[in-house]
Amino acid sequence: MVDRLANSEINNQRIYHIEQCFGTVGQSLKQPGRVLVGEGVLTKLCRKKPKLRQFFLFNDILVYGNILISKKKYNKQKIIALKDVKIEEIPDNETLVSPDYNSDNETLRFGWLIISPTKSFAVYAQTASEKQEWMSHMKWGIEEQRVKAGITKDSSDVAPTWVPDSETNQCMRCRKSKFTALNRRHHCRKCGFVVCDACSRKRAVLPYQSSKPIRVCDACYDSIKSNPNCIERVSVTGRLSVSGGSPEKGMQSYIDIDSDSGGEVGTTSNN
């Protein structure tokens, strides 16, 4: 079914529309065999605070970008190959209360981690059913691409999920240095901790992220020297506010992954 959809006019129109929305700042997305599986707005946990981002799930890649005009214009396009991705559910009891979100004291939850060698981050849906739909479609795409690529296990070379700046007012390593306008926050590219300059003056080459030496904290620098595959994972909790307005609810899905034939669907399941 995916092969048939790849050559269909409706799929070509969908991909063309996305390319037009990104304009000259985006890469060409039309590739042989590529099918748009679904799209929607998710809340992405960014460095400073959660922000709304437009996501497009294809059968082989995940594309996302900043929303300038809903369904009309996006920028800062990012592309991640699904064969390199793994996802992990964030338990809903790890709740991020967002008192400023829509001024209704709404809860930021229904999240999961998107982990890859080049970029890792948390995203949140509006409902439990939307989260399930996104995760099931992503798992389907990841498994399909890994089978094609002959990948049988997860890579240990993954980028960390960065701790948001708002999570701490002091260095997460020395626990002494307070952040000010002059004493800036930095992020270790190995563990994702928020650290001070004194604790992160060393540089290391992390081939899965960059061919050039990048900032790492002292603890990770030592771990790289003794065990190159060592990586710390962090859990993010706290009170955060979401910027970017209210997201549109629901994932617009175009393929029924639960059917035996992988049939196409043309309506939004959650709208």
Residue pairs with C-beta under 8 A, 6 or more apart in sequence:
1 255
1 261
1 262
1 263
1 264
2 33
2 35
2 59
2 255
2 262
3 33
5 11
5 35
5 254
5 255
5 264
6 32
6 33
6 34
6 35
11 35
11 36
11 254
12 30
14 36
14 254
15 29
15 30
15 34
15 36
16 30
18 29
18 36
18 39
18 56
18 63
19 26
19 28
19 29
19 30
21 71
21 72
21 73
21 74
22 65
22 74
22 75
22 77
23 73
23 75
25 75
25 76
25 77
26 65
26 74
26 75
26 77
27 77
27 79
29 58
29 63
31 60
33 59
33 60
34 58
34 59
34 60
34 61
35 58
35 59
35 254
35 255
36 56
36 57
36 58
36 254
37 57
37 58
37 59
37 137
37 140
37 141
37 253
37 254
37 255
37 257
38 56
38 57
38 133
38 134
38 137
38 251
38 252
38 253
38 254
38 255
39 54
39 55
39 56
39 57
39 251
39 252
40 54
40 55
40 130
40 134
40 248
40 250
40 251
40 252
41 52
41 53
41 54
41 55
41 67
41 70
41 247
41 248
42 52
42 53
42 55
42 64
42 123
42 124
42 125
42 134
42 247
43 50
43 51
43 52
43 53
43 108
43 123
43 124
43 125
43 242
43 247
44 50
44 51
44 52
44 53
44 64
44 121
44 122
44 123
45 111
45 121
45 122
45 123
45 124
45 161
45 164
45 236
45 240
46 121
46 164
47 162
47 164
47 165
47 187
48 164
48 165
48 166
49 164
49 166
49 240
49 241
49 242
49 243
50 96
50 98
50 108
50 124
50 240
50 241
50 242
50 243
51 66
51 242
51 243
51 244
52 67
52 242
52 243
52 244
52 245
52 247
53 64
53 65
53 66
53 67
53 123
54 64
54 65
54 66
54 67
54 74
55 62
55 63
55 64
55 123
56 62
56 63
56 64
57 63
57 134
57 137
57 138
57 141
58 82
58 141
59 82
59 141
59 144
59 145
59 255
60 81
60 82
60 83
60 141
60 145
61 79
61 80
61 81
61 82
62 79
62 80
62 82
62 85
62 114
62 138
63 77
63 78
63 79
63 80
64 77
64 78
65 74
65 75
65 76
65 77
65 78
66 74
66 75
66 76
67 74
67 244
68 74
68 75
70 248
78 119
80 114
80 116
80 118
80 119
81 116
81 145
82 138
82 141
82 142
82 144
82 145
83 142
83 145
83 146
83 148
83 149
83 151
84 116
84 117
84 118
84 155
85 114
85 115
85 116
85 138
85 142
86 115
86 116
86 142
86 154
86 158
87 112
87 113
87 114
87 115
87 135
87 138
87 139
87 142
88 112
88 113
88 115
89 112
89 113
89 135
90 109
90 111
90 112
90 113
90 122
92 109
92 110
92 128
94 109
94 111
94 235
94 237
95 107
95 108
95 109
96 107
96 108
96 109
96 124
96 236
96 237
96 238
96 239
96 240
97 105
97 107
97 108
97 239
98 105
98 106
98 107
98 108
98 239
98 240
98 241
98 242
99 105
99 239
99 241
100 241
100 242
101 108
101 241
101 242
102 246
108 124
108 240
108 242
109 124
110 124
110 125
110 126
110 127
110 128
110 130
110 131
111 122
111 123
111 124
111 125
111 131
112 122
112 123
112 131
112 134
112 135
113 120
113 121
113 122
113 161
114 120
114 121
114 122
114 123
114 138
115 158
115 159
115 161
116 158
116 159
117 155
117 157
117 158
117 159
117 208
117 209
118 159
118 208
118 209
119 159
120 158
120 159
120 160
120 161
120 192
121 161
121 162
122 161
122 236
123 134
124 131
125 131
125 134
125 251
126 247
126 249
126 250
127 249
127 270
129 270
130 249
130 250
130 251
130 270
133 251
133 253
133 269
133 270
134 251
136 257
136 258
137 251
137 253
137 255
137 257
140 257
146 152
155 208
156 229
156 231
157 206
157 207
157 208
157 229
158 208
158 231
159 189
159 208
159 209
160 188
160 189
160 190
160 191
160 192
160 231
160 232
160 233
160 234
161 192
161 233
161 234
161 236
162 187
162 192
163 172
163 187
163 192
163 193
163 194
163 234
163 236
164 236
164 238
164 240
165 185
165 194
166 238
166 240
167 194
167 236
167 238
168 179
168 194
169 178
169 179
170 176
170 177
170 178
170 179
171 177
171 179
171 194
171 195
171 196
171 198
171 199
172 193
172 194
172 195
173 193
173 195
173 196
173 199
173 200
173 217
173 218
173 219
174 196
174 198
174 199
177 183
177 196
177 198
177 199
179 185
179 194
179 196
183 196
183 197
184 197
185 194
185 195
185 196
186 194
186 195
186 196
186 197
186 200
186 215
187 193
187 194
187 195
187 215
188 195
188 200
188 215
188 216
188 217
188 220
189 206
189 209
189 210
189 214
189 215
189 216
190 204
190 206
190 216
190 217
190 220
190 223
190 224
190 231
190 232
191 217
191 219
191 220
191 231
191 232
191 234
192 232
192 234
193 217
193 232
193 234
195 217
199 217
199 218
200 215
200 216
200 217
200 218
201 218
202 215
202 216
202 217
202 218
202 221
203 213
203 214
203 215
203 216
204 213
204 214
204 216
204 220
204 221
204 224
205 211
205 212
205 213
205 214
206 214
206 216
216 224
220 230
220 232
223 230
224 230
248 271
249 270
249 271
250 268
250 269
250 270
250 271
251 268
251 269
251 270
252 268
252 271
253 265
253 268
253 269
254 264
254 265
254 266
255 262
255 263
255 264
255 265
256 262
256 263
256 264
256 265
